[in-house]
Amino acid sequence: MITFQLFLYVIELYEISLRRCNNKLSDISVGSGRNRSGSTSSINKENSIEVIHLDILRTFPTLCFFQEGGPLYSILHDVLGAYVCYRPDVGYVQGMSFLAAVLLLNMDGPDAFICLANLLNRPCYNVFFRVDYQLMQPYFAMFDSFIAELLPKIHEHFQLLEFNPEFYLIEWIFTLYTRTLPLDIACRVWDMFCRDGEAFLFRTALGILRMHQTELQEFHSIEEVGQYLGHLPNDLSSDQLFSHIAAVHLSDKKFHQTLAQYNSSKKKDV
Protein backbone atom coordinates (compact mmCIF):
# COMPACT_ATOMS: atom_id res chain seq x y z
CA MET A 1 0.00 0.00 0.00
CA ILE A 2 2.82 2.40 0.92
CA THR A 3 4.64 1.57 -2.31
CA PHE A 4 1.53 2.29 -4.37
CA GLN A 5 0.97 5.60 -2.55
CA LEU A 6 4.59 6.55 -3.20
CA PHE A 7 4.13 5.71 -6.86
CA LEU A 8 1.08 7.99 -7.03
CA TYR A 9 3.05 10.75 -5.32
CA VAL A 10 5.86 10.42 -7.88
CA ILE A 11 3.38 10.66 -10.75
CA GLU A 12 1.69 13.67 -9.19
CA LEU A 13 5.00 15.46 -8.51
CA TYR A 14 6.08 14.89 -12.09
CA GLU A 15 2.79 16.12 -13.51
CA ILE A 16 2.80 19.24 -11.30
CA SER A 17 6.35 20.09 -12.33
CA LEU A 18 5.56 19.42 -15.99
CA ARG A 19 2.48 21.68 -15.90
CA ARG A 20 4.60 24.43 -14.39
CA CYS A 21 7.17 23.91 -17.14
CA ASN A 22 4.53 24.18 -19.86
CA ASN A 23 3.09 27.32 -18.26
CA LYS A 24 6.57 28.81 -18.06
CA LEU A 25 7.25 28.06 -21.73
CA SER A 26 3.92 29.63 -22.63
CA ASP A 27 4.80 32.75 -20.63
CA ILE A 28 8.20 33.01 -22.28
CA SER A 29 6.75 32.56 -25.78
CA VAL A 30 4.44 35.56 -25.33
CA GLY A 31 7.13 37.66 -23.69
CA SER A 32 5.63 37.68 -20.21
CA GLY A 33 8.38 35.67 -18.49
CA ARG A 34 9.50 37.23 -15.26
CA ASN A 35 13.15 37.46 -16.25
CA ARG A 36 12.48 38.29 -19.89
CA SER A 37 14.90 41.20 -19.63
CA GLY A 38 17.70 38.67 -19.83
CA SER A 39 18.73 38.58 -16.19
CA THR A 40 18.46 35.25 -14.44
CA SER A 41 18.01 35.14 -10.71
CA SER A 42 20.54 33.04 -8.83
CA ILE A 43 17.61 31.75 -6.78
CA ASN A 44 15.15 31.03 -9.58
CA LYS A 45 16.63 29.72 -12.83
CA GLU A 46 13.42 28.53 -14.48
CA ASN A 47 14.15 30.58 -17.61
CA SER A 48 16.96 28.13 -18.37
CA ILE A 49 14.14 26.00 -19.81
CA GLU A 50 14.68 27.95 -23.03
CA VAL A 51 18.06 26.30 -23.75
CA ILE A 52 16.86 22.71 -23.26
CA HIS A 53 15.68 22.42 -26.87
CA LEU A 54 19.13 23.29 -28.23
CA ASP A 55 20.92 20.89 -25.91
CA ILE A 56 18.62 17.98 -26.72
CA LEU A 57 19.58 18.23 -30.39
CA ARG A 58 23.19 17.56 -29.35
CA THR A 59 22.25 14.55 -27.23
CA PHE A 60 23.29 11.20 -28.75
CA PRO A 61 22.63 12.48 -32.30
CA THR A 62 23.64 9.16 -33.89
CA LEU A 63 20.89 7.32 -31.99
CA CYS A 64 18.15 9.53 -33.51
CA PHE A 65 15.85 8.77 -30.56
CA PHE A 66 16.24 12.25 -29.11
CA GLN A 67 16.34 14.34 -32.28
CA GLU A 68 13.32 16.48 -33.11
CA GLY A 69 10.61 14.14 -34.35
CA GLY A 70 12.28 11.15 -32.71
CA PRO A 71 10.34 8.85 -30.36
CA LEU A 72 11.97 10.18 -27.18
CA TYR A 73 12.46 13.85 -28.09
CA SER A 74 9.32 15.19 -26.41
CA ILE A 75 9.59 13.04 -23.30
CA LEU A 76 13.23 14.07 -22.81
CA HIS A 77 12.20 17.72 -23.03
CA ASP A 78 9.38 17.05 -20.56
CA VAL A 79 11.65 15.35 -18.01
CA LEU A 80 14.26 18.12 -18.17
CA GLY A 81 11.66 20.88 -18.07
CA ALA A 82 9.91 19.26 -15.12
CA TYR A 83 13.21 19.01 -13.27
CA VAL A 84 13.99 22.69 -13.83
CA CYS A 85 10.63 23.66 -12.34
CA TYR A 86 11.08 21.17 -9.51
CA ARG A 87 14.53 22.63 -8.72
CA PRO A 88 14.49 26.25 -9.93
CA ASP A 89 17.47 26.92 -7.66
CA VAL A 90 19.55 24.64 -9.91
CA GLY A 91 17.89 25.22 -13.27
CA TYR A 92 19.08 23.56 -16.45
CA VAL A 93 22.81 23.03 -16.97
CA GLN A 94 24.36 21.76 -20.18
CA GLY A 95 25.02 18.04 -19.80
CA MET A 96 21.84 17.20 -17.92
CA SER A 97 20.25 16.04 -21.18
CA PHE A 98 22.73 13.16 -21.42
CA LEU A 99 21.89 11.98 -17.92
CA ALA A 100 18.15 12.13 -18.52
CA ALA A 101 18.52 10.47 -21.94
CA VAL A 102 20.31 7.44 -20.50
CA LEU A 103 17.58 7.11 -17.89
CA LEU A 104 14.88 7.27 -20.57
CA LEU A 105 16.54 4.45 -22.46
CA ASN A 106 15.74 2.31 -19.41
CA MET A 107 12.47 3.63 -17.95
CA ASP A 108 9.45 5.86 -18.52
CA GLY A 109 9.17 9.62 -17.96
CA PRO A 110 8.04 9.86 -14.31
CA ASP A 111 10.61 7.29 -13.16
CA ALA A 112 13.35 9.04 -15.15
CA PHE A 113 12.35 12.36 -13.57
CA ILE A 114 12.65 10.97 -10.04
CA CYS A 115 15.92 9.18 -10.79
CA LEU A 116 17.37 12.35 -12.32
CA ALA A 117 16.33 14.38 -9.28
CA ASN A 118 17.88 11.82 -6.93
CA LEU A 119 21.06 11.61 -8.98
CA LEU A 120 21.54 15.38 -9.04
CA ASN A 121 20.94 15.50 -5.30
CA ARG A 122 23.97 13.31 -4.60
CA PRO A 123 26.82 15.34 -3.03
CA CYS A 124 29.15 15.41 -6.03
CA TYR A 125 26.44 16.28 -8.56
CA ASN A 126 24.82 18.73 -6.18
CA VAL A 127 28.15 20.59 -6.18
CA PHE A 128 29.02 20.32 -9.87
CA PHE A 129 25.63 21.37 -11.22
CA ARG A 130 25.72 24.51 -9.11
CA VAL A 131 28.44 25.53 -11.57
CA ASP A 132 30.30 27.22 -8.72
CA TYR A 133 34.05 26.85 -9.19
CA GLN A 134 34.75 27.47 -5.51
CA LEU A 135 32.55 24.54 -4.53
CA MET A 136 34.12 22.30 -7.18
CA GLN A 137 37.70 23.24 -6.34
CA PRO A 138 38.14 20.66 -3.53
CA TYR A 139 37.19 17.90 -6.00
CA PHE A 140 39.74 19.15 -8.52
CA ALA A 141 42.47 19.47 -5.89
CA MET A 142 41.68 16.02 -4.52
CA PHE A 143 41.76 14.46 -7.99
CA ASP A 144 45.04 16.20 -8.81
CA SER A 145 46.56 14.73 -5.65
CA PHE A 146 45.43 11.24 -6.71
CA ILE A 147 47.07 11.69 -10.12
CA ALA A 148 50.30 12.81 -8.44
CA GLU A 149 50.26 9.75 -6.18
CA LEU A 150 49.06 7.07 -8.59
CA LEU A 151 50.18 8.37 -11.98
CA PRO A 152 53.23 10.56 -11.27
CA LYS A 153 54.49 10.67 -14.88
CA ILE A 154 51.11 11.84 -16.15
CA HIS A 155 50.94 14.41 -13.35
CA GLU A 156 54.37 15.75 -14.20
CA HIS A 157 53.50 15.97 -17.89
CA PHE A 158 50.17 17.70 -17.22
CA GLN A 159 51.89 20.18 -14.91
CA LEU A 160 54.44 20.94 -17.61
CA LEU A 161 51.60 21.67 -20.04
CA GLU A 162 49.58 23.48 -17.34
CA PHE A 163 46.74 21.11 -18.12
CA ASN A 164 44.45 21.12 -15.07
CA PRO A 165 41.83 18.52 -14.01
CA GLU A 166 38.92 20.87 -14.57
CA PHE A 167 39.74 21.01 -18.29
CA TYR A 168 38.35 17.51 -18.73
CA LEU A 169 36.85 16.37 -15.44
CA ILE A 170 33.88 18.74 -15.59
CA GLU A 171 32.51 17.23 -18.80
CA TRP A 172 33.22 13.68 -17.64
CA ILE A 173 31.28 14.25 -14.41
CA PHE A 174 28.51 16.37 -15.96
CA THR A 175 27.62 13.71 -18.51
CA LEU A 176 28.72 10.69 -16.44
CA TYR A 177 31.10 9.76 -19.27
CA THR A 178 28.33 9.39 -21.87
CA ARG A 179 29.92 11.96 -24.22
CA THR A 180 33.43 10.57 -23.81
CA LEU A 181 33.03 6.80 -23.78
CA PRO A 182 31.05 4.56 -26.15
CA LEU A 183 27.51 4.33 -24.80
CA ASP A 184 27.69 0.65 -23.87
CA ILE A 185 30.85 1.25 -21.81
CA ALA A 186 29.40 4.39 -20.24
CA CYS A 187 26.33 2.40 -19.17
CA ARG A 188 28.63 -0.10 -17.49
CA VAL A 189 30.24 2.82 -15.64
CA TRP A 190 26.75 3.91 -14.57
CA ASP A 191 26.05 0.44 -13.18
CA MET A 192 29.21 0.51 -11.08
CA PHE A 193 28.57 4.08 -9.96
CA CYS A 194 25.09 3.12 -8.75
CA ARG A 195 26.60 0.20 -6.85
CA ASP A 196 29.82 1.74 -5.50
CA GLY A 197 29.05 5.44 -5.22
CA GLU A 198 30.83 8.64 -6.22
CA ALA A 199 34.36 7.37 -5.63
CA PHE A 200 33.91 5.15 -8.68
CA LEU A 201 33.51 8.22 -10.91
CA PHE A 202 37.00 9.33 -9.95
CA ARG A 203 38.45 5.82 -10.17
CA THR A 204 37.09 5.73 -13.71
CA ALA A 205 38.81 9.02 -14.53
CA LEU A 206 42.09 7.68 -13.14
CA GLY A 207 41.56 4.44 -15.06
CA ILE A 208 41.14 6.35 -18.33
CA LEU A 209 44.35 8.30 -17.71
CA ARG A 210 46.16 5.12 -16.72
CA MET A 211 44.98 3.30 -19.83
CA HIS A 212 46.10 6.10 -22.16
CA GLN A 213 49.16 7.37 -20.30
CA THR A 214 51.57 6.44 -23.13
CA GLU A 215 49.58 8.39 -25.72
CA LEU A 216 49.01 11.34 -23.37
CA GLN A 217 52.72 11.78 -22.70
CA GLU A 218 53.35 12.14 -26.44
CA PHE A 219 51.24 15.29 -26.73
CA HIS A 220 52.91 18.69 -26.46
CA SER A 221 50.01 21.11 -26.05
CA ILE A 222 46.88 21.61 -23.99
CA GLU A 223 44.81 21.49 -27.17
CA GLU A 224 46.12 18.06 -28.17
CA VAL A 225 45.52 16.54 -24.73
CA GLY A 226 42.08 18.13 -24.43
CA GLN A 227 41.03 16.91 -27.86
CA TYR A 228 42.16 13.37 -27.08
CA LEU A 229 40.48 13.16 -23.67
CA GLY A 230 37.29 14.68 -25.05
CA HIS A 231 37.08 12.18 -27.91
CA LEU A 232 38.48 8.85 -26.81
CA PRO A 233 38.85 6.11 -29.47
CA ASN A 234 35.53 4.54 -30.49
CA ASP A 235 37.11 1.09 -30.48
CA LEU A 236 38.10 1.42 -26.84
CA SER A 237 38.04 -1.97 -25.11
CA SER A 238 35.60 -2.21 -22.21
CA ASP A 239 37.44 -5.07 -20.55
CA GLN A 240 40.76 -3.30 -20.89
CA LEU A 241 39.40 -0.07 -19.42
CA PHE A 242 37.83 -1.84 -16.46
CA SER A 243 41.05 -3.72 -15.80
CA HIS A 244 42.81 -0.35 -15.55
CA ILE A 245 40.06 0.97 -13.28
CA ALA A 246 40.45 -2.11 -11.06
CA ALA A 247 44.20 -1.42 -10.87
CA VAL A 248 43.55 2.02 -9.35
CA HIS A 249 44.10 1.63 -5.61
CA LEU A 250 41.61 4.15 -4.27
CA SER A 251 39.28 3.01 -1.52
CA ASP A 252 36.01 4.72 -0.68
CA LYS A 253 37.41 5.56 2.75
CA LYS A 254 40.47 7.27 1.27
CA PHE A 255 38.31 9.12 -1.27
CA HIS A 256 36.01 10.59 1.37
CA GLN A 257 38.81 11.36 3.82
CA THR A 258 40.83 13.18 1.18
CA LEU A 259 37.80 15.13 -0.03
CA ALA A 260 37.01 16.12 3.56
CA GLN A 261 40.58 17.36 4.00
CA TYR A 262 40.41 19.57 0.92
CA ASN A 263 36.97 20.86 1.88
CA SER A 264 38.34 21.72 5.31
CA SER A 265 41.33 23.50 3.77
CA LYS A 266 39.02 25.55 1.54
CA LYS A 267 36.98 26.67 4.56
CA LYS A 268 40.15 27.71 6.38
CA ASP A 269 41.29 29.74 3.39
CA VAL A 270 37.95 31.54 3.38
DAMO-V218250 format. One record per pair of residues at least 24 apart in sequence whose ideal C-beta (glycine too) atoms are under 10 Angstrom apart, sorted by sequence separation. I is the first residue (numbers start at 1). J is the second residue. D is the distance in whole Angstrom. If there is no record, write none. Layout:
i=<I;I>
j=<J;J>
d=<D;D>
This chain:
i=<25;52;53;56;76;79;96;140;141;177;180;205;208;212;21;24;25;52;55;75;76;79;140;144;173;176;180;211;20;24;52;75;78;99;139;140;143;211;22;25;52;53;76;82;86;90;93;139;140;177;181;21;25;49;52;53;72;76;82;86;173;176;177;180;208;20;51;52;72;75;79;83;87;96;136;137;140;172;173;211;212;79;82;83;86;87;90;99;136;139;140;143;172;211;21;49;52;66;78;79;82;83;86;90;139;173;177;210;211;213;48;49;52;66;72;78;79;80;81;169;172;173;211;212;48;49;51;71;72;75;76;79;80;83;87;95;96;133;136;169;172;207;208;210;211;49;50;66;75;78;79;82;83;87;95;136;139;207;210;211;46;49;66;74;78;79;82;90;93;207;209;210;48;49;58;59;65;76;79;80;90;93;169;172;207;208;211;47;55;59;60;72;75;79;83;92;93;94;133;136;165;168;204;207;208;210;46;55;59;60;63;66;75;79;91;93;204;206;207;210;45;46;49;55;58;59;65;66;90;91;131;206;207;209;48;51;52;54;55;57;58;59;65;72;90;91;165;168;204;205;207;46;47;51;55;56;59;60;89;90;128;168;203;204;206;207;45;46;48;49;50;51;52;55;59;60;63;87;128;203;206;45;46;48;49;51;54;55;59;131;203;205;206;207;44;45;47;48;52;53;56;129;165;203;204;206;43;44;45;46;47;48;52;56;60;128;129;200;203;43;45;46;48;51;127;128;202;203;41;42;44;45;185;203;41;45;48;52;125;200;202;203;42;124;125;180;189;203;41;180;182;188;192;200;40;125;158;179;180;181;182;185;199;25;154;179;180;182;185;186;189;199;200;203;150;163;179;181;182;185;188;189;192;199;202;155;182;184;185;188;198;199;201;151;154;161;167;171;177;181;197;199;200;21;22;25;146;150;154;157;163;180;182;185;189;196;199;202;21;24;119;146;149;160;168;172;181;185;198;199;202;21;143;147;151;154;158;161;163;164;167;168;171;172;197;198;18;21;22;139;143;146;147;150;151;154;157;158;161;163;167;171;182;197;199;18;21;22;24;142;146;150;153;154;157;160;161;162;163;168;169;181;199;17;18;20;21;24;153;156;157;161;163;168;198;17;20;21;23;139;143;147;151;154;157;161;163;167;168;18;19;21;22;139;143;146;147;153;154;157;161;163;167;14;17;18;20;21;24;153;158;161;14;17;18;20;21;151;161;16;17;19;20;143;163;15;17;18;158;14;17;18;20;157;13;14;16;17;124;16;17;119;122;14;13;98;102;124;125;101;102;119;123;124;95;99;119;122;123;124;95;98;99;102;122;125;94;95;98;99;101;124;95;96;97;98;105;124;95;96;98;99;115;94;95;98;93;94;95;97;98;102;106;101;105;95;95;102;106;98;102;103;42;98;102;18;99;18;14;15;14;15;18;14;17;13;14;150;151;11;12;14;15;150;11;14;150;10;11;13;14;17;149;150;10;13;149;11;146;7;10;11;14;146;7;10;13;146;9;149;7;10;6;146;146;149;143;146;142;145;142;142;143;59;142;143;145;141;142;145;60;141;142;144;59;60;142;143;59;63;138;139;141;142;58;62;138;141;142;138;140;141;60;138;139;138;139;141;137;138;141;137;138;138;135;137;138;137;138;135;134;137;123;124;134;123;127;134>
j=<49;76;77;80;100;103;120;164;165;201;204;229;232;236;46;49;50;77;80;100;101;104;165;169;198;201;205;236;46;50;78;101;104;125;165;166;169;237;49;52;79;80;103;109;113;117;120;166;167;204;208;49;53;77;80;81;100;104;110;114;201;204;205;208;236;49;80;81;101;104;108;112;116;125;165;166;169;201;202;240;241;109;112;113;116;117;120;129;166;169;170;173;202;241;52;80;83;97;109;110;113;114;117;121;170;204;208;241;242;244;80;81;84;98;104;110;111;112;113;201;204;205;243;244;81;82;84;104;105;108;109;112;113;116;120;128;129;166;169;202;205;240;241;243;244;83;84;100;109;112;113;116;117;121;129;170;173;241;244;245;81;84;101;109;113;114;117;125;128;242;244;245;84;85;94;95;101;112;115;116;126;129;205;208;243;244;247;84;92;96;97;109;112;116;120;129;130;131;170;173;202;205;241;244;245;247;84;93;97;98;101;104;113;117;129;131;242;244;245;248;84;85;88;94;97;98;104;105;129;130;170;245;246;248;88;91;92;94;95;97;98;99;105;112;130;131;205;208;244;245;247;87;88;92;96;97;100;101;130;131;169;209;244;245;247;248;87;88;90;91;92;93;94;97;101;102;105;129;170;245;248;88;89;91;92;94;97;98;102;174;246;248;249;250;88;89;91;92;96;97;100;173;209;247;248;250;88;89;90;91;92;93;97;101;105;173;174;245;248;89;91;92;94;97;173;174;248;249;88;89;91;92;232;250;89;93;96;100;173;248;250;251;91;173;174;229;238;252;91;230;232;238;242;250;91;176;209;230;231;232;233;236;250;77;206;231;232;234;237;238;241;251;252;255;203;216;232;234;235;238;241;242;245;252;255;209;236;238;239;242;252;253;255;206;209;216;222;226;232;236;252;254;255;77;78;81;202;206;210;213;219;236;238;241;245;252;255;258;78;81;176;203;206;217;225;229;238;242;255;256;259;79;201;205;209;212;216;219;221;222;225;226;229;230;255;256;77;80;81;198;202;205;206;209;210;213;216;217;220;222;226;230;241;256;258;78;81;82;84;202;206;210;213;214;217;220;221;222;223;228;229;241;259;78;79;81;82;85;214;217;218;222;224;229;259;79;82;83;85;201;205;209;213;216;219;223;225;229;230;81;82;84;85;202;206;209;210;216;217;220;224;226;230;78;81;82;84;85;88;217;222;225;79;82;83;85;86;216;226;82;83;85;86;209;229;82;84;85;225;82;85;86;88;225;82;83;85;86;193;86;87;190;193;86;86;171;175;197;198;175;176;193;197;198;170;174;194;197;198;199;171;174;175;178;198;201;171;172;175;176;178;201;173;174;175;176;183;202;174;175;177;178;194;174;175;178;174;175;176;178;179;183;187;183;187;178;179;186;190;183;187;190;130;186;190;109;190;110;108;109;109;110;113;110;113;110;111;247;248;109;110;112;113;248;110;113;249;110;111;113;114;117;249;250;111;114;250;113;248;110;113;114;117;249;111;114;117;250;114;254;114;117;114;254;255;258;255;258;255;258;256;257;258;175;258;259;261;258;259;262;178;259;260;262;178;179;261;262;179;183;258;259;261;262;179;183;259;262;263;260;262;263;183;261;262;262;263;265;262;263;266;263;264;265;263;265;266;266;267;266;266;269;256;259;269;259;263;270>
d=<6;9;7;8;6;8;8;7;8;8;10;10;7;9;8;6;8;6;8;9;6;7;5;10;9;7;10;8;8;9;10;10;10;9;8;5;6;9;10;9;10;10;9;8;8;10;9;9;10;7;8;6;10;9;5;10;10;6;9;10;6;9;9;8;9;10;10;6;7;6;10;10;10;10;10;9;7;8;9;7;10;6;10;6;9;7;7;10;7;8;9;10;9;6;9;8;10;8;6;9;5;10;6;9;10;10;8;9;10;9;10;5;8;10;5;10;10;10;10;9;8;8;9;9;10;10;10;10;8;8;9;5;9;6;7;9;7;8;9;8;6;10;7;10;4;10;10;9;5;9;5;9;6;9;8;8;8;6;5;8;9;5;6;9;8;10;9;10;8;7;9;8;6;8;9;10;8;9;10;8;8;5;6;8;8;8;9;9;8;10;9;9;8;6;8;9;9;9;10;9;10;8;8;4;8;7;6;9;4;7;8;8;10;10;9;6;9;8;3;7;7;6;10;6;8;6;8;10;6;10;9;8;8;9;9;9;6;9;8;9;9;10;8;10;7;9;8;9;9;9;7;10;9;6;8;5;8;6;9;9;9;9;10;6;9;5;9;5;9;8;9;9;10;5;5;9;9;9;7;5;5;6;10;4;6;8;10;9;10;9;9;9;10;10;5;7;8;4;8;10;9;9;10;10;9;7;8;7;7;7;9;8;7;8;9;5;8;8;5;6;3;9;10;10;9;6;9;9;9;8;8;7;9;5;9;9;10;10;8;10;7;10;10;7;9;7;10;10;10;7;8;6;8;9;8;9;9;8;8;6;9;7;7;9;9;9;6;6;9;10;9;8;9;8;10;9;10;10;8;5;9;9;8;5;7;9;6;7;10;7;9;9;10;7;5;10;7;10;9;7;6;8;9;9;9;7;7;6;8;9;9;10;8;7;9;7;4;10;7;8;8;9;10;10;8;8;9;8;8;7;9;10;10;9;6;9;8;8;9;9;8;7;9;9;9;9;10;9;8;9;6;9;7;9;6;5;7;10;8;5;6;7;10;9;10;6;3;9;8;8;6;8;7;10;5;9;7;7;10;9;9;8;9;9;9;9;5;7;10;9;9;6;10;4;9;9;8;9;9;10;7;7;6;6;8;10;5;8;7;7;9;7;9;8;8;10;10;9;7;10;9;7;9;9;8;4;9;5;9;6;9;6;8;4;10;4;9;9;10;8;7;9;8;10;9;8;8;8;7;6;5;9;9;9;9;9;8;4;10;8;9;10;10;8;7;10;9;9;8;10;7;9;10;4;9;8;9;8;7;9;7;8;7;6;7;9;9;10;4;6;8;7;9;8;9;7;9;9;3;9;9;8;10;7;5;4;7;9;9;10;6;8;9;10;8;9;8;8;9;10;7;9;10;9;7;8;9;9;10;10;7;8;8;4;7;8;9;9;9;10;9;9;10;6;5;5;7;6;10;8;7;9;9;7;7;8;9;10;8;9;8;10;10;10;9;5;9;6;10;10;10;10;10;9;8;10;10;8;8;7;10;10;9;9;5;10;9;9;5;8;8;9;9;10;9;9;8;10;9;8;9;7;9;5;9;9;6;5;9;9;9;10;7;9;8;4;9;8;8;5;8;9;9;8;9;10;5;6;9;9;7;10;10;9;10;9;10;8>
